[in-house]
Amino acid sequence: MSELKDLMKKKLGFGCMRLPVLDGEQDRIDDQTFCEMIDSYMEQGFQYFDTAYPYHKEQSEEAVRRCLVERYDRDRFFLADKMPVWLVKSETDYEPIFQRQLERCGVDYFDFYLLHALDKDRILTIEANGGFEFAKKIKADGRAKHIGFSFHDSADVLDETLSRHPEIEFVQLQINYYDWESDIVQSRKCYETAVKYGIPVIVMEPVKGGTLANLIGRSAEVLKELDEQASFASYAIRFAASLDQVMLVLSGMSTKEQLADNTSYMKDFVPLSDKEKHAIVRVREELDKLPTIPCTSCQYCVDGCPKKIVIPDVFSAYNMSVQFGVNAISRGKYHDAVTDHGKASDCIRCGKCEGHCPQHLPIRDLLVDAARTFEQL
């Protein structure tokens, strides 16, 4: 499928999940700034925009219509959208949802269309209710030029799915240098599975939600020693773009400054040098040295918690604060972990969680650390 990769003159895609907003409200897109960012992006030869049904509380698709579709000829850009498979209850739901997306975006076809956020359970569900058949149908009738899916599960599940569905033309994977050897995200293993099937890869989360743009301590010094002027984000995006099977790297850009930085090094993309690759390995090693909680996210501790604390998610936010600092990103991750669930400080020290932990972690004491970090106790 090299012809699909050849479509991409530039390897940087504009992710429309973190658009500029007004007054911090995610459903109020700053159209003026978005238009200016689109103009700058397009003027430099970039073409690919990625949106989805739920982004910005279902406002991203309409912002794309206002700021992109109504201002540029349709053949000037590639537009990707995604089927929210979690909303589908039966095979008759696909068509009305898809039609709504076409209308929201103001187009009569998508260049790239994905089944959104697949994992093992969702794959089994949509295989049963006709999701893959719907994707083939809209490709056959021209309403989707290319079909694929975005994926969040193990490499084994990806392998099984691609073997059953040769109609899939590309996959969207979470790839970044931090998660490259992760047992949970499995960036490298998933990428290698795509290579095995000759499937082009679109990369999402190359900067891991912004965390790799906010290095601190020795990991930051390693990259600054290479180039004092280069942004930390540039190494993360170029790491993903340097992979042979990657046809595009998405970046969710919220400001004109982020756009200017990304386009500055992706306009005339140069793959990472051996020296830069070695430095990134050192950054990973420095991050691994930090005293993070060795939680494997097995979830065994969660079910019996009387305060309904999602302990692995709290620990994930804490680990992020250790490696990247207590900032808006790590605080946001903690907020997400405790929304509709117990806070770290809600722990009553009953010890049920520790009895279930295969890693024998002192969970009660670690929750005190997390509360002190994020709740300012």
C-alpha positions in Angstrom: 0.0 0.0 0.0 2.9 2.3 -0.8 0.6 4.4 -2.9 -1.3 5.4 0.2 1.9 6.6 1.8 2.8 8.4 -1.4 -0.3 10.6 -1.0 1.3 12.4 2.0 3.6 15.1 0.7 4.2 16.1 4.3 4.3 13.8 7.4 2.6 16.2 9.9 -1.2 15.9 10.3 -3.4 18.5 12.1 -5.2 16.8 15.0 -8.5 18.5 15.8 -8.8 17.2 19.3 -7.0 20.0 21.1 -8.1 23.1 19.2 -7.8 26.6 20.5 -10.8 27.5 22.7 -12.4 30.5 24.3 -12.4 30.9 28.1 -11.1 27.4 28.6 -14.4 25.9 27.5 -13.8 22.9 25.3 -17.1 23.3 23.3 -16.3 26.9 22.4 -13.8 26.8 19.5 -11.8 29.9 18.9 -12.6 30.1 15.1 -10.4 33.1 14.4 -7.3 31.5 15.8 -8.2 28.1 14.2 -8.6 29.8 10.8 -5.2 31.5 11.2 -3.6 28.2 12.1 -5.2 26.4 9.2 -4.0 29.1 6.8 -0.4 28.9 8.0 -0.5 25.1 7.9 -1.9 25.0 4.4 0.5 27.7 3.1 3.4 25.5 4.0 2.1 22.5 2.0 0.5 20.4 4.7 -2.9 18.9 3.9 -4.2 16.4 6.5 -6.9 17.2 9.1 -8.1 14.6 11.7 -11.4 15.1 13.6 -13.9 12.8 15.3 -17.4 12.7 16.6 -16.7 13.3 20.3 -13.9 15.8 20.1 -14.5 19.1 21.9 -17.8 17.9 23.2 -19.0 17.2 19.6 -18.0 20.6 18.3 -14.8 19.7 16.4 -16.5 18.5 13.2 -18.5 21.7 12.9 -15.5 23.8 13.5 -13.7 22.0 10.7 -16.6 22.8 8.5 -16.6 26.5 9.3 -12.8 27.1 9.4 -11.6 24.6 6.7 -14.3 23.2 4.4 -16.1 26.5 3.8 -12.9 28.3 3.2 -10.9 25.9 0.9 -11.6 23.9 -2.2 -12.3 20.3 -1.3 -9.3 19.0 -3.3 -6.9 21.1 -1.3 -7.0 19.0 1.8 -7.5 15.5 3.2 -10.1 15.1 5.9 -10.3 12.1 8.3 -13.2 11.3 10.6 -14.1 8.3 12.8 -17.1 6.2 13.6 -18.0 6.3 17.3 -18.5 2.6 17.6 -19.5 2.8 21.3 -22.7 4.6 20.2 -23.7 1.8 17.8 -26.4 -0.5 19.2 -27.3 -2.3 16.0 -26.2 -2.3 12.3 -28.9 0.2 11.5 -27.1 2.9 13.6 -24.0 3.2 11.4 -25.6 5.0 8.5 -27.4 7.8 10.4 -24.3 8.5 12.5 -22.1 8.7 9.3 -24.6 11.0 7.6 -24.6 13.3 10.6 -20.8 13.4 10.4 -20.9 14.3 6.7 -23.3 17.1 7.5 -21.4 18.4 10.4 -18.3 18.6 8.3 -20.0 19.9 5.3 -18.6 17.3 2.9 -20.0 14.5 0.8 -17.0 12.2 1.4 -14.1 11.6 3.8 -10.6 10.9 2.4 -9.8 8.7 5.4 -12.5 7.1 7.7 -11.7 5.1 10.8 -13.5 2.8 13.2 -12.7 4.7 16.4 -10.7 3.5 19.4 -10.9 -0.3 18.8 -9.9 -2.8 21.5 -10.6 -6.5 21.7 -14.2 -6.1 23.1 -15.2 -3.4 20.6 -13.7 -5.4 17.7 -15.8 -8.4 18.6 -18.9 -6.2 18.9 -18.6 -4.5 15.6 -17.7 -7.8 13.9 -21.1 -9.0 15.1 -23.1 -5.9 14.2 -21.6 -5.1 10.8 -19.1 -2.4 11.5 -16.4 -3.7 9.1 -19.1 -4.3 6.4 -20.3 -0.7 6.8 -16.7 0.5 6.3 -16.4 -1.6 3.1 -19.8 -0.2 1.9 -18.9 3.4 2.2 -15.6 2.8 0.5 -17.4 1.0 -2.3 -19.8 3.9 -2.8 -17.1 6.6 -2.7 -18.1 8.2 0.6 -14.8 7.1 2.2 -11.7 7.0 0.0 -9.7 4.9 2.4 -10.8 2.9 5.5 -8.9 1.9 8.7 -9.2 2.0 12.4 -7.6 3.6 15.5 -6.4 1.1 18.0 -5.8 0.7 21.8 -4.9 -2.8 22.7 -2.2 -5.4 22.5 -0.1 -6.4 19.5 -1.7 -9.8 19.6 -5.2 -8.4 19.2 -4.0 -6.2 16.4 -2.4 -9.2 14.6 -5.6 -11.2 14.9 -7.7 -8.3 13.6 -5.6 -7.5 10.6 -5.5 -11.2 9.7 -9.3 -11.3 9.6 -9.8 -8.0 7.8 -7.6 -7.5 4.7 -9.9 -4.7 3.7 -8.2 -2.4 6.2 -5.9 0.0 4.4 -4.2 1.7 7.4 -4.1 1.8 11.2 -3.8 4.6 13.7 -1.5 3.7 16.6 -0.3 5.3 19.8 3.4 5.6 19.2 5.9 7.6 21.1 9.4 6.9 22.4 8.2 6.8 26.1 5.8 3.9 25.3 8.0 2.2 22.7 8.8 -0.7 25.0 5.7 -0.3 27.3 4.0 -3.6 28.2 0.7 -1.8 28.3 0.7 0.4 25.2 3.1 -1.8 23.3 4.1 0.9 20.7 6.9 -1.1 19.2 5.1 -4.4 19.1 2.0 -2.8 17.5 4.1 -1.0 15.0 6.0 -4.2 14.0 2.6 -5.9 13.6 1.6 -3.3 11.1 4.9 -3.7 9.3 4.3 -7.5 9.1 1.0 -6.9 7.2 2.4 -4.0 5.1 -0.2 -1.6 6.6 0.7 2.1 6.6 0.6 3.7 10.1 -0.8 7.0 11.2 0.7 8.0 14.6 -1.4 9.5 17.4 -0.1 10.7 20.8 3.5 11.1 19.5 4.1 13.6 22.4 2.1 11.4 24.9 -0.6 14.0 25.5 2.0 16.8 25.8 4.1 15.2 28.5 7.1 14.7 26.3 7.1 18.4 25.5 7.6 19.1 29.3 10.7 17.2 30.3 12.5 18.2 33.5 15.7 17.4 35.2 18.4 15.2 33.6 16.1 14.0 30.8 15.7 17.6 29.7 19.4 18.3 29.9 20.2 15.3 27.6 18.2 16.9 24.7 19.3 20.4 25.4 22.9 19.2 25.1 22.1 18.2 21.5 20.5 21.5 20.5 19.6 24.3 22.9 17.0 25.7 20.5 15.1 22.6 19.5 11.9 21.9 21.4 11.4 18.7 23.3 8.3 18.1 21.2 10.3 18.1 18.0 12.3 15.0 19.1 9.1 13.1 20.0 7.4 13.9 16.7 10.5 13.2 14.6 11.0 9.9 16.5 7.6 8.7 15.2 8.0 10.2 11.8 11.4 8.5 11.3 9.8 5.1 11.3 9.6 3.7 7.8 6.0 2.4 7.9 4.7 5.7 9.3 2.9 7.8 6.7 1.7 10.6 9.0 2.2 11.8 12.5 -0.8 13.7 14.1 -0.3 16.6 16.4 -3.1 18.2 18.4 -2.1 21.8 18.2 -3.8 24.4 20.5 -1.8 27.5 19.8 -0.1 29.3 16.9 3.2 28.8 18.7 2.8 25.0 18.7 1.9 25.1 15.1 4.9 27.2 14.2 7.2 24.9 16.1 5.9 21.7 14.5 5.9 23.0 11.0 9.4 24.5 11.3 11.0 21.0 11.5 8.3 19.0 9.6 8.1 21.2 6.5 11.4 19.7 5.3 11.5 16.7 7.5 14.8 15.1 8.4 14.8 11.7 10.2 16.6 11.4 13.5 20.3 11.0 13.3 22.1 8.1 15.1 23.2 10.6 17.7 19.6 11.8 18.3 18.3 8.3 18.5 21.0 7.5 21.1 20.0 10.6 23.1 16.3 9.5 23.1 17.4 6.1 24.5 19.2 8.0 27.3 16.1 10.1 28.0 14.1 6.9 28.4 16.7 5.6 30.7 16.7 8.8 32.8 12.9 8.7 33.1 13.1 5.0 34.1 15.5 5.9 37.0 12.9 8.1 38.6 11.1 6.7 41.7 7.8 5.9 40.0 5.2 3.5 41.4 5.7 0.0 39.8 1.9 -0.4 39.2 1.0 -2.7 36.3 -2.7 -1.4 36.1 -4.0 -4.9 36.6 -7.1 -3.4 38.4 -7.2 -6.1 41.1 -7.2 -3.4 43.8 -10.1 -1.5 42.4 -13.2 -3.7 42.8 -13.1 -4.0 46.6 -12.3 -0.4 47.4 -15.1 1.0 49.6 -14.3 4.6 48.4 -14.2 3.6 44.7 -10.8 5.0 44.2 -9.4 4.0 40.7 -6.0 3.4 42.2 -4.1 2.6 39.0 -5.2 5.8 37.4 -4.3 7.8 40.5 -0.8 6.2 40.4 -0.5 6.9 36.7 -1.1 10.6 37.3 1.4 10.5 40.2 4.1 8.8 38.1 3.6 11.5 35.4 4.2 14.2 38.1 7.4 12.4 39.1 8.8 12.2 35.6 7.4 15.4 34.0 6.5 17.7 37.0 3.3 18.7 38.6 1.8 20.7 35.8 -1.5 21.2 34.0 -1.1 17.8 32.2 -0.4 15.7 35.3 -3.1 17.6 37.3 -5.5 17.0 34.5 -4.8 13.3 34.5 -5.4 13.2 38.3 -8.6 15.2 37.8 -9.8 12.6 35.2 -8.9 9.8 37.6 -11.0 11.1 40.5 -13.9 12.5 38.6 -16.9 10.4 39.6 -14.6 8.3 41.7 -12.8 8.6 45.1 -9.9 11.0 45.6 -6.6 9.7 47.0 -7.4 11.5 50.3 -10.6 9.5 50.6 -8.7 6.4 51.5 -9.8 5.0 54.9 -6.7 2.7 55.1 -8.8 -0.5 55.2 -6.1 -2.4 53.4 -8.3 -4.4 51.1 -6.4 -3.1 48.0 -3.0 -4.3 49.4 -4.4 -7.8 49.9 -5.2 -8.0 46.2 -2.0 -6.4 44.8 0.3 -8.9 42.9 3.1 -6.3 43.2 2.7 -6.1 47.0 2.7 -2.3 46.9 2.1 -0.3 50.1 -0.9 1.3 48.4 -2.2 3.1 51.4 1.0 5.0 52.0 1.3 5.7 48.2 -2.2 7.2 48.1 -1.0 9.6 50.9 1.8 10.7 48.6 -0.6 11.2 45.7 -3.0 13.2 47.8 -0.1 15.4 49.0 1.0 15.9 45.4 -2.3 16.8 43.9 -4.6 17.9 46.8 -2.1 20.1 48.6 -2.7 18.4 51.9 
